[in-house]
């Protein structure tokens, strides 16, 4: 356990029913007793775990800051594995900060971002994949992301990883036995047997990796840009997807001069949506800056919604845009279908298209279905084990590379004792995944991304 006793506000800072200040460490109960006075006269140090007292939080001159409920958790049966006190006060910015300040005056240090969860990991309450799922659950922006994060929190990644590790360790043990007794006829010590075990591990790693891209889309969202000429309805489409007026809409071409960004939920996924300036040839210096940024968004975006006006004929600016998007993941949005059509649709052959009237909200469901399908989100099953960040994917990928090297070595006739190095590399990568073998630098990098209070 850490020698420092830390404290932080564990609830969002704002107006609400209650705010919670969490204190964790060997001195947590003593620190709380210095500023909390129960109405019964009983002290927190007299309580068993999972018991609470009602009383006042007092300032240094014994004036009352607020009435509060103080709940005691005794080590190791707490979130962090340490002694913990959670003080619930009335929800408000000023009173919450006053109480935290008083707790710090009584001997606690301000917690760093993610410090409570880091302590839970270091004290064996969580492995690293479960710890990472906490922040993923907090930041989840749709139901699918919640399910994926909850699955990781329940230990799906850990269980699947342990299954692979068991097989690899069985292989490593057999290789060690072969190295120690090369002349002995030990059952099961054959290249065929080793290959069978390693191929089983390979298949499991590949299955884990196969869900990563779709899982990342669900959890992090898709960087999506709305592009097109001026006045084709890009801003109206953005407002339709947002369900509110996020972008300014007028009949004047070139109203949007810069990139306007927001986040919206579309079906099962989150779009990190950008409404860009109209792309056209222009002599206006200011407008050209917006056009340049819009063109850059085409290169950077993971998904493009290319909007075209059905009531207008295709021109040279349209043709240049069509050629620019052909190699991208893109949906052609044929807008203004409520007006007489003049567009030659043969220009869009080979591209995904959907018809809408953004002004009237027509075609919204069809567009959402196209977005979900093209992003492959529907491939995920509720029971899938999904890697939730790049660090986890990298660990599994390195394990898979090492397993493939071991299989290739066996098949090429290299002696089995030399294969052991590859197996050891695979084991090391998976131990890093769960945090059983991880450097302090990696650990610090992970937890510094957490919010303070968690």
FENSUL-V561040 format. One line per field, one symbol per residue. psi: psi as a letter, one per 30 degrees, with the letter a starting at -180 (. if undefined). A space follows every 10 residues. Layout:
# FENSUL-V561040
psi: ???
This chain:
# FENSUL-V561040
psi: kkfkklllkf lkjaklelkk kkkklfgeee eefffkjlff fkleffkllg lllkakkkaf ggkkelllkk kkkkkgilef glkkkjjklk jkeeeeeeee eeeefgfllk klkgeeeeee efggfkleee eefeeeeegk gleeeeeeee eeefgeeeee eeeeeeeeee eeeeeeeeee iffkikkfil eeeeeeeeee eeeeeeeeff feeeeeeeef lkjkkjlllk gfgeeeeeee efgljekkkl fkkgejflkk klklkjbflk kjkkjllkjl klfjeeeeee eeeeeeeeef kfkkjjkkjf gllkaeeeee eeeffegljk kjjjlhfflk kfkjfffgkf kklkkljeef gkgeeeeeee eeefggeffk kfgkkkkfle eeeeeeeeee eeeeeeeeee ffgkkffffe eeeeeeeeee eeefgfikle eeeeeefffl lkf.
